[in-house]
């Protein structure tokens, strides 16, 4: 969840009424793009697919990395072109570089 992003060194801003749930940016680095994040809220895969379109568009305009953080193990490693990180995976990362590496790997598949 959002607290796990904070533990990796991200400053996290939650949002309401937007195509994403939070914006996360490294506190100590200008090199990494911000993350536009949708966090699991028991949404169906159909709903997540619908959310993926504006999330992808917004990420292109803002040069951010879109990512879904979810609990549902049935959902694959990406929805459309947006990487999916499972909540349990996020808890296992030692640092933000591991997260970014997995996001890039899943974006390429």
N, CA, C and O atoms as a GROMACS GRO file, in nm:
protein
  436
    1UNK      N    1   0.083  -0.119   0.000
    1UNK     CA    2   0.000   0.000   0.000
    1UNK      C    3   0.087   0.125   0.000
    1UNK      O    4   0.208   0.116  -0.018
    2UNK      N    5   0.027   0.238   0.020
    2UNK     CA    6   0.099   0.365   0.012
    2UNK      C    7   0.211   0.373   0.116
    2UNK      O    8   0.316   0.430   0.088
    3UNK      N    9   0.190   0.317   0.234
    3UNK     CA   10   0.295   0.317   0.338
    3UNK      C   11   0.419   0.242   0.292
    3UNK      O   12   0.531   0.280   0.328
    4UNK      N   13   0.400   0.136   0.213
    4UNK     CA   14   0.516   0.060   0.163
    4UNK      C   15   0.598   0.145   0.067
    4UNK      O   16   0.721   0.131   0.063
    5UNK      N   17   0.534   0.232  -0.011
    5UNK     CA   18   0.609   0.324  -0.098
    5UNK      C   19   0.690   0.422  -0.014
    5UNK      O   20   0.804   0.453  -0.048
    6UNK      N   21   0.632   0.471   0.093
    6UNK     CA   22   0.703   0.563   0.182
    6UNK      C   23   0.828   0.498   0.241
    6UNK      O   24   0.931   0.563   0.255
    7UNK      N   25   0.817   0.370   0.276
    7UNK     CA   26   0.932   0.298   0.333
    7UNK      C   27   1.046   0.284   0.233
    7UNK      O   28   1.162   0.269   0.272
    8UNK      N   29   1.014   0.289   0.103
    8UNK     CA   30   1.117   0.280  -0.001
    8UNK      C   31   1.178   0.417  -0.033
    8UNK      O   32   1.263   0.428  -0.121
    9UNK      N   33   1.135   0.521   0.038
    9UNK     CA   34   1.194   0.654   0.019
    9UNK      C   35   1.111   0.748  -0.066
    9UNK      O   36   1.160   0.855  -0.105
   10UNK      N   37   0.988   0.711  -0.095
   10UNK     CA   38   0.901   0.798  -0.175
   10UNK      C   39   0.822   0.892  -0.087
   10UNK      O   40   0.778   0.855   0.022
   11UNK      N   41   0.805   1.014  -0.135
   11UNK     CA   42   0.706   1.103  -0.079
   11UNK      C   43   0.577   1.071  -0.152
   11UNK      O   44   0.576   1.066  -0.275
   12UNK      N   45   0.468   1.049  -0.080
   12UNK     CA   46   0.344   1.004  -0.141
   12UNK      C   47   0.233   1.103  -0.113
   12UNK      O   48   0.213   1.145   0.001
   13UNK      N   49   0.160   1.140  -0.217
   13UNK     CA   50   0.046   1.230  -0.206
   13UNK      C   51  -0.077   1.155  -0.255
   13UNK      O   52  -0.086   1.120  -0.372
   14UNK      N   53  -0.172   1.131  -0.165
   14UNK     CA   54  -0.297   1.064  -0.204
   14UNK      C   55  -0.386   1.163  -0.277
   14UNK      O   56  -0.381   1.284  -0.252
   15UNK      N   57  -0.467   1.111  -0.369
   15UNK     CA   58  -0.556   1.197  -0.446
   15UNK      C   59  -0.698   1.144  -0.440
   15UNK      O   60  -0.721   1.026  -0.412
   16UNK      N   61  -0.792   1.232  -0.465
   16UNK     CA   62  -0.934   1.195  -0.477
   16UNK      C   63  -0.985   1.246  -0.611
   16UNK      O   64  -0.936   1.347  -0.663
   17UNK      N   65  -1.082   1.177  -0.666
   17UNK     CA   66  -1.147   1.220  -0.790
   17UNK      C   67  -1.048   1.243  -0.903
   17UNK      O   68  -1.057   1.343  -0.975
   18UNK      N   69  -0.954   1.152  -0.918
   18UNK     CA   70  -0.858   1.158  -1.028
   18UNK      C   71  -0.843   1.017  -1.083
   18UNK      O   72  -0.886   0.921  -1.019
   19UNK      N   73  -0.781   1.002  -1.201
   19UNK     CA   74  -0.766   0.867  -1.258
   19UNK      C   75  -0.662   0.782  -1.186
   19UNK      O   76  -0.633   0.671  -1.230
   20UNK      N   77  -0.605   0.832  -1.078
   20UNK     CA   78  -0.506   0.756  -1.001
   20UNK      C   79  -0.529   0.785  -0.853
   20UNK      O   80  -0.593   0.884  -0.817
   21UNK      N   81  -0.475   0.699  -0.767
   21UNK     CA   82  -0.498   0.712  -0.623
   21UNK      C   83  -0.389   0.790  -0.551
   21UNK      O   84  -0.413   0.848  -0.445
   22UNK      N   85  -0.268   0.791  -0.608
   22UNK     CA   86  -0.158   0.859  -0.542
   22UNK      C   87  -0.048   0.893  -0.641
   22UNK      O   88  -0.032   0.828  -0.745
   23UNK      N   89   0.028   0.997  -0.608
   23UNK     CA   90   0.150   1.032  -0.680
   23UNK      C   91   0.264   1.006  -0.583
   23UNK      O   92   0.260   1.048  -0.467
   24UNK      N   93   0.366   0.935  -0.631
   24UNK     CA   94   0.482   0.905  -0.546
   24UNK      C   95   0.608   0.952  -0.616
   24UNK      O   96   0.630   0.922  -0.733
   25UNK      N   97   0.691   1.028  -0.544
   25UNK     CA   98   0.817   1.078  -0.600
   25UNK      C   99   0.927   1.055  -0.498
   25UNK      O  100   0.907   1.073  -0.378
   26UNK      N  101   1.043   1.014  -0.549
   26UNK     CA  102   1.157   0.994  -0.459
   26UNK      C  103   1.190   1.125  -0.388
   26UNK      O  104   1.198   1.230  -0.451
   27UNK      N  105   1.208   1.117  -0.259
   27UNK     CA  106   1.239   1.236  -0.180
   27UNK      C  107   1.378   1.289  -0.211
   27UNK      O  108   1.401   1.410  -0.206
   28UNK      N  109   1.471   1.200  -0.244
   28UNK     CA  110   1.611   1.241  -0.256
   28UNK      C  111   1.664   1.241  -0.398
   28UNK      O  112   1.785   1.256  -0.418
   29UNK      N  113   1.578   1.226  -0.498
   29UNK     CA  114   1.630   1.212  -0.634
   29UNK      C  115   1.541   1.281  -0.735
   29UNK      O  116   1.418   1.273  -0.730
   30UNK      N  117   1.605   1.351  -0.828
   30UNK     CA  118   1.532   1.408  -0.941
   30UNK      C  119   1.544   1.318  -1.063
   30UNK      O  120   1.482   1.345  -1.166
   31UNK      N  121   1.624   1.211  -1.052
   31UNK     CA  122   1.649   1.124  -1.167
   31UNK      C  123   1.529   1.035  -1.198
   31UNK      O  124   1.499   1.012  -1.316
   32UNK      N  125   1.461   0.985  -1.097
   32UNK     CA  126   1.349   0.894  -1.120
   32UNK      C  127   1.221   0.971  -1.148
   32UNK      O  128   1.191   1.072  -1.083
   33UNK      N  129   1.146   0.923  -1.246
   33UNK     CA  130   1.016   0.982  -1.276
   33UNK      C  131   0.921   0.954  -1.160
   33UNK      O  132   0.932   0.852  -1.093
   34UNK      N  133   0.827   1.045  -1.137
   34UNK     CA  134   0.725   1.016  -1.036
   34UNK      C  135   0.641   0.896  -1.078
   34UNK      O  136   0.633   0.863  -1.197
   35UNK      N  137   0.579   0.831  -0.982
   35UNK     CA  138   0.488   0.720  -1.009
   35UNK      C  139   0.345   0.768  -0.996
   35UNK      O  140   0.311   0.834  -0.898
   36UNK      N  141   0.261   0.736  -1.093
   36UNK     CA  142   0.117   0.755  -1.080
   36UNK      C  143   0.063   0.617  -1.043
   36UNK      O  144   0.075   0.522  -1.120
   37UNK      N  145   0.004   0.608  -0.927
   37UNK     CA  146  -0.027   0.477  -0.870
   37UNK      C  147  -0.176   0.459  -0.845
   37UNK      O  148  -0.243   0.547  -0.792
   38UNK      N  149  -0.226   0.343  -0.884
   38UNK     CA  150  -0.359   0.300  -0.843
   38UNK      C  151  -0.340   0.187  -0.745
   38UNK      O  152  -0.274   0.088  -0.775
   39UNK      N  153  -0.399   0.202  -0.628
   39UNK     CA  154  -0.382   0.106  -0.520
   39UNK      C  155  -0.509   0.021  -0.510
   39UNK      O  156  -0.620   0.070  -0.529
   40UNK      N  157  -0.490  -0.106  -0.479
   40UNK     CA  158  -0.601  -0.202  -0.468
   40UNK      C  159  -0.714  -0.149  -0.381
   40UNK      O  160  -0.693  -0.110  -0.266
   41UNK      N  161  -0.831  -0.147  -0.437
   41UNK     CA  162  -0.952  -0.113  -0.362
   41UNK      C  163  -1.061  -0.211  -0.400
   41UNK      O  164  -1.177  -0.173  -0.418
   42UNK      N  165  -1.023  -0.338  -0.411
   42UNK     CA  166  -1.116  -0.444  -0.451
   42UNK      C  167  -1.186  -0.413  -0.582
   42UNK      O  168  -1.304  -0.443  -0.600
   43UNK      N  169  -1.113  -0.354  -0.673
   43UNK     CA  170  -1.168  -0.325  -0.805
   43UNK      C  171  -1.157  -0.448  -0.894
   43UNK      O  172  -1.062  -0.526  -0.882
   44UNK      N  173  -1.254  -0.464  -0.981
   44UNK     CA  174  -1.251  -0.577  -1.074
   44UNK      C  175  -1.147  -0.551  -1.183
   44UNK      O  176  -1.106  -0.437  -1.205
   45UNK      N  177  -1.104  -0.657  -1.250
   45UNK     CA  178  -1.009  -0.641  -1.359
   45UNK      C  179  -1.068  -0.554  -1.469
   45UNK      O  180  -0.997  -0.476  -1.533
   46UNK      N  181  -1.198  -0.567  -1.492
   46UNK     CA  182  -1.266  -0.485  -1.593
   46UNK      C  183  -1.255  -0.336  -1.557
   46UNK      O  184  -1.227  -0.253  -1.643
   47UNK      N  185  -1.277  -0.304  -1.430
   47UNK     CA  186  -1.265  -0.165  -1.384
   47UNK      C  187  -1.122  -0.116  -1.398
   47UNK      O  188  -1.099  -0.003  -1.442
   48UNK      N  189  -1.026  -0.200  -1.362
   48UNK     CA  190  -0.885  -0.162  -1.374
   48UNK      C  191  -0.848  -0.136  -1.520
   48UNK      O  192  -0.773  -0.042  -1.549
   49UNK      N  193  -0.899  -0.218  -1.611
   49UNK     CA  194  -0.872  -0.196  -1.754
   49UNK      C  195  -0.929  -0.063  -1.800
   49UNK      O  196  -0.867   0.008  -1.880
   50UNK      N  197  -1.047  -0.028  -1.749
   50UNK     CA  198  -1.108   0.101  -1.784
   50UNK      C  199  -1.025   0.216  -1.728
   50UNK      O  200  -1.010   0.320  -1.793
   51UNK      N  201  -0.971   0.198  -1.609
   51UNK     CA  202  -0.889   0.302  -1.546
   51UNK      C  203  -0.753   0.317  -1.614
   51UNK      O  204  -0.691   0.423  -1.607
   52UNK      N  205  -0.708   0.211  -1.680
   52UNK     CA  206  -0.574   0.211  -1.741
   52UNK      C  207  -0.560   0.315  -1.851
   52UNK      O  208  -0.452   0.372  -1.868
   53UNK      N  209  -0.666   0.340  -1.926
   53UNK     CA  210  -0.657   0.432  -2.040
   53UNK      C  211  -0.624   0.575  -1.997
   53UNK      O  212  -0.525   0.630  -2.044
   54UNK      N  213  -0.705   0.637  -1.907
   54UNK     CA  214  -0.668   0.773  -1.866
   54UNK      C  215  -0.538   0.778  -1.786
   54UNK      O  216  -0.464   0.876  -1.792
   55UNK      N  217  -0.509   0.670  -1.711
   55UNK     CA  218  -0.384   0.666  -1.635
   55UNK      C  219  -0.264   0.669  -1.729
   55UNK      O  220  -0.168   0.742  -1.705
   56UNK      N  221  -0.270   0.590  -1.835
   56UNK     CA  222  -0.162   0.586  -1.934
   56UNK      C  223  -0.147   0.722  -2.003
   56UNK      O  224  -0.036   0.773  -2.017
   57UNK      N  225  -0.259   0.781  -2.045
   57UNK     CA  226  -0.256   0.912  -2.111
   57UNK      C  227  -0.194   1.018  -2.020
   57UNK      O  228  -0.109   1.096  -2.063
   58UNK      N  229  -0.238   1.021  -1.896
   58UNK     CA  230  -0.187   1.120  -1.801
   58UNK      C  231  -0.039   1.099  -1.773
   58UNK      O  232   0.036   1.196  -1.759
   59UNK      N  233   0.004   0.974  -1.766
   59UNK     CA  234   0.145   0.947  -1.740
   59UNK      C  235   0.232   0.995  -1.855
   59UNK      O  236   0.345   1.040  -1.834
   60UNK      N  237   0.181   0.986  -1.978
   60UNK     CA  238   0.258   1.033  -2.093
   60UNK      C  239   0.273   1.185  -2.089
   60UNK      O  240   0.380   1.237  -2.120
   61UNK      N  241   0.168   1.255  -2.052
   61UNK     CA  242   0.171   1.401  -2.046
   61UNK      C  243   0.262   1.450  -1.934
   61UNK      O  244   0.331   1.550  -1.949
   62UNK      N  245   0.263   1.378  -1.822
   62UNK     CA  246   0.339   1.422  -1.705
   62UNK      C  247   0.475   1.354  -1.693
   62UNK      O  248   0.546   1.373  -1.594
   63UNK      N  249   0.513   1.274  -1.792
   63UNK     CA  250   0.636   1.194  -1.790
   63UNK      C  251   0.652   1.120  -1.656
   63UNK      O  252   0.756   1.125  -1.592
   64UNK      N  253   0.546   1.050  -1.619
   64UNK     CA  254   0.544   0.969  -1.498
   64UNK      C  255   0.533   0.822  -1.536
   64UNK      O  256   0.499   0.788  -1.649
   65UNK      N  257   0.563   0.736  -1.440
   65UNK     CA  258   0.548   0.592  -1.460
   65UNK      C  259   0.415   0.548  -1.400
   65UNK      O  260   0.395   0.562  -1.279
   66UNK      N  261   0.324   0.494  -1.482
   66UNK     CA  262   0.199   0.443  -1.425
   66UNK      C  263   0.220   0.303  -1.369
   66UNK      O  264   0.296   0.224  -1.426
   67UNK      N  265   0.154   0.272  -1.259
   67UNK     CA  266   0.167   0.139  -1.199
   67UNK      C  267   0.042   0.108  -1.116
   67UNK      O  268  -0.011   0.196  -1.048
   68UNK      N  269  -0.004  -0.017  -1.124
   68UNK     CA  270  -0.110  -0.065  -1.037
   68UNK      C  271  -0.045  -0.143  -0.923
   68UNK      O  272   0.042  -0.226  -0.947
   69UNK      N  273  -0.088  -0.116  -0.800
   69UNK     CA  274  -0.044  -0.195  -0.684
   69UNK      C  275  -0.168  -0.265  -0.632
   69UNK      O  276  -0.261  -0.201  -0.581
   70UNK      N  277  -0.170  -0.399  -0.644
   70UNK     CA  278  -0.292  -0.472  -0.613
   70UNK      C  279  -0.265  -0.597  -0.529
   70UNK      O  280  -0.151  -0.643  -0.518
   71UNK      N  281  -0.372  -0.649  -0.469
   71UNK     CA  282  -0.363  -0.770  -0.387
   71UNK      C  283  -0.402  -0.895  -0.465
   71UNK      O  284  -0.362  -1.005  -0.427
   72UNK      N  285  -0.477  -0.881  -0.571
   72UNK     CA  286  -0.535  -0.994  -0.644
   72UNK      C  287  -0.429  -1.069  -0.724
   72UNK      O  288  -0.378  -1.017  -0.823
   73UNK      N  289  -0.397  -1.191  -0.682
   73UNK     CA  290  -0.295  -1.271  -0.750
   73UNK      C  291  -0.342  -1.324  -0.885
   73UNK      O  292  -0.260  -1.370  -0.964
   74UNK      N  293  -0.472  -1.318  -0.912
   74UNK     CA  294  -0.525  -1.368  -1.040
   74UNK      C  295  -0.494  -1.272  -1.155
   74UNK      O  296  -0.490  -1.313  -1.271
   75UNK      N  297  -0.472  -1.146  -1.123
   75UNK     CA  298  -0.443  -1.047  -1.227
   75UNK      C  299  -0.297  -1.061  -1.269
   75UNK      O  300  -0.208  -1.078  -1.185
   76UNK      N  301  -0.274  -1.053  -1.399
   76UNK     CA  302  -0.142  -1.076  -1.457
   76UNK      C  303  -0.043  -0.966  -1.417
   76UNK      O  304  -0.072  -0.882  -1.332
   77UNK      N  305   0.074  -0.970  -1.482
   77UNK     CA  306   0.181  -0.876  -1.449
   77UNK      C  307   0.163  -0.738  -1.511
   77UNK      O  308   0.240  -0.646  -1.484
   78UNK      N  309   0.061  -0.723  -1.595
   78UNK     CA  310   0.030  -0.591  -1.649
   78UNK      C  311  -0.117  -0.587  -1.690
   78UNK      O  312  -0.178  -0.690  -1.719
   79UNK      N  313  -0.171  -0.467  -1.691
   79UNK     CA  314  -0.306  -0.442  -1.741
   79UNK      C  315  -0.288  -0.345  -1.855
   79UNK      O  316  -0.252  -0.229  -1.835
   80UNK      N  317  -0.314  -0.392  -1.976
   80UNK     CA  318  -0.278  -0.314  -2.094
   80UNK      C  319  -0.127  -0.302  -2.096
   80UNK      O  320  -0.056  -0.403  -2.096
   81UNK      N  321  -0.078  -0.181  -2.097
   81UNK     CA  322   0.068  -0.160  -2.094
   81UNK      C  323   0.115  -0.113  -1.956
   81UNK      O  324   0.231  -0.076  -1.939
   82UNK      N  325   0.025  -0.114  -1.858
   82UNK     CA  326   0.060  -0.065  -1.725
   82UNK      C  327   0.103  -0.181  -1.636
   82UNK      O  328   0.027  -0.277  -1.618
   83UNK      N  329   0.223  -0.174  -1.580
   83UNK     CA  330   0.272  -0.281  -1.492
   83UNK      C  331   0.186  -0.297  -1.367
   83UNK      O  332   0.132  -0.200  -1.314
   84UNK      N  333   0.176  -0.421  -1.321
   84UNK     CA  334   0.107  -0.454  -1.197
   84UNK      C  335   0.210  -0.505  -1.098
   84UNK      O  336   0.286  -0.597  -1.127
   85UNK      N  337   0.212  -0.445  -0.980
   85UNK     CA  338   0.296  -0.490  -0.870
   85UNK      C  339   0.202  -0.541  -0.762
   85UNK      O  340   0.110  -0.470  -0.721
   86UNK      N  341   0.224  -0.661  -0.716
   86UNK     CA  342   0.141  -0.717  -0.609
   86UNK      C  343   0.183  -0.654  -0.476
   86UNK      O  344   0.301  -0.622  -0.456
   87UNK      N  345   0.088  -0.636  -0.388
   87UNK     CA  346   0.116  -0.573  -0.258
   87UNK      C  347   0.227  -0.647  -0.184
   87UNK      O  348   0.313  -0.584  -0.123
   88UNK      N  349   0.225  -0.780  -0.188
   88UNK     CA  350   0.327  -0.858  -0.118
   88UNK      C  351   0.464  -0.838  -0.181
   88UNK      O  352   0.566  -0.843  -0.111
   89UNK      N  353   0.469  -0.815  -0.313
   89UNK     CA  354   0.599  -0.789  -0.378
   89UNK      C  355   0.655  -0.656  -0.330
   89UNK      O  356   0.774  -0.644  -0.303
   90UNK      N  357   0.568  -0.557  -0.320
   90UNK     CA  358   0.611  -0.424  -0.276
   90UNK      C  359   0.674  -0.430  -0.138
   90UNK      O  360   0.773  -0.362  -0.111
   91UNK      N  361   0.618  -0.511  -0.050
   91UNK     CA  362   0.671  -0.524   0.086
   91UNK      C  363   0.811  -0.588   0.087
   91UNK      O  364   0.888  -0.564   0.180
   92UNK      N  365   0.842  -0.668  -0.015
   92UNK     CA  366   0.970  -0.739  -0.019
   92UNK      C  367   1.086  -0.657  -0.076
   92UNK      O  368   1.202  -0.694  -0.059
   93UNK      N  369   1.056  -0.546  -0.145
   93UNK     CA  370   1.164  -0.467  -0.204
   93UNK      C  371   1.249  -0.402  -0.095
   93UNK      O  372   1.197  -0.353   0.006
   94UNK      N  373   1.380  -0.405  -0.117
   94UNK     CA  374   1.474  -0.342  -0.024
   94UNK      C  375   1.487  -0.192  -0.051
   94UNK      O  376   1.512  -0.114   0.041
   95UNK      N  377   1.470  -0.153  -0.178
   95UNK     CA  378   1.488  -0.012  -0.214
   95UNK      C  379   1.408   0.020  -0.340
   95UNK      O  380   1.351  -0.068  -0.404
   96UNK      N  381   1.405   0.148  -0.373
   96UNK     CA  382   1.325   0.193  -0.487
   96UNK      C  383   1.379   0.141  -0.620
   96UNK      O  384   1.302   0.125  -0.715
   97UNK      N  385   1.509   0.116  -0.628
   97UNK     CA  386   1.567   0.066  -0.754
   97UNK      C  387   1.509  -0.070  -0.790
   97UNK      O  388   1.488  -0.099  -0.908
   98UNK      N  389   1.484  -0.155  -0.690
   98UNK     CA  390   1.423  -0.286  -0.716
   98UNK      C  391   1.282  -0.269  -0.771
   98UNK      O  392   1.241  -0.341  -0.862
   99UNK      N  393   1.207  -0.174  -0.715
   99UNK     CA  394   1.072  -0.146  -0.763
   99UNK      C  395   1.075  -0.097  -0.907
   99UNK      O  396   1.001  -0.147  -0.992
  100UNK      N  397   1.161   0.001  -0.935
  100UNK     CA  398   1.170   0.057  -1.071
  100UNK      C  399   1.213  -0.050  -1.170
  100UNK      O  400   1.162  -0.054  -1.282
  101UNK      N  401   1.305  -0.137  -1.131
  101UNK     CA  402   1.349  -0.246  -1.219
  101UNK      C  403   1.231  -0.336  -1.256
  101UNK      O  404   1.215  -0.372  -1.373
  102UNK      N  405   1.150  -0.373  -1.157
  102UNK     CA  406   1.036  -0.460  -1.185
  102UNK      C  407   0.932  -0.389  -1.271
  102UNK      O  408   0.872  -0.450  -1.359
  103UNK      N  409   0.909  -0.261  -1.246
  103UNK     CA  410   0.815  -0.185  -1.328
  103UNK      C  411   0.860  -0.186  -1.473
  103UNK      O  412   0.780  -0.210  -1.563
  104UNK      N  413   0.989  -0.161  -1.497
  104UNK     CA  414   1.041  -0.161  -1.634
  104UNK      C  415   1.031  -0.298  -1.699
  104UNK      O  416   0.995  -0.308  -1.816
  105UNK      N  417   1.063  -0.404  -1.624
  105UNK     CA  418   1.054  -0.540  -1.678
  105UNK      C  419   0.910  -0.573  -1.718
  105UNK      O  420   0.887  -0.631  -1.824
  106UNK      N  421   0.816  -0.537  -1.635
  106UNK     CA  422   0.676  -0.571  -1.664
  106UNK      C  423   0.618  -0.482  -1.772
  106UNK      O  424   0.524  -0.522  -1.842
  107UNK      N  425   0.672  -0.363  -1.787
  107UNK     CA  426   0.626  -0.275  -1.894
  107UNK      C  427   0.671  -0.328  -2.030
  107UNK      O  428   0.602  -0.310  -2.130
  108UNK      N  429   0.786  -0.391  -2.034
  108UNK     CA  430   0.842  -0.441  -2.159
  108UNK      C  431   0.778  -0.572  -2.204
  108UNK      O  432   0.785  -0.606  -2.322
  109UNK      N  433   0.714  -0.645  -2.113
  109UNK     CA  434   0.654  -0.775  -2.148
  109UNK      C  435   0.518  -0.761  -2.211
  109UNK      O  436   0.455  -0.861  -2.246
   0.00000   0.00000   0.00000
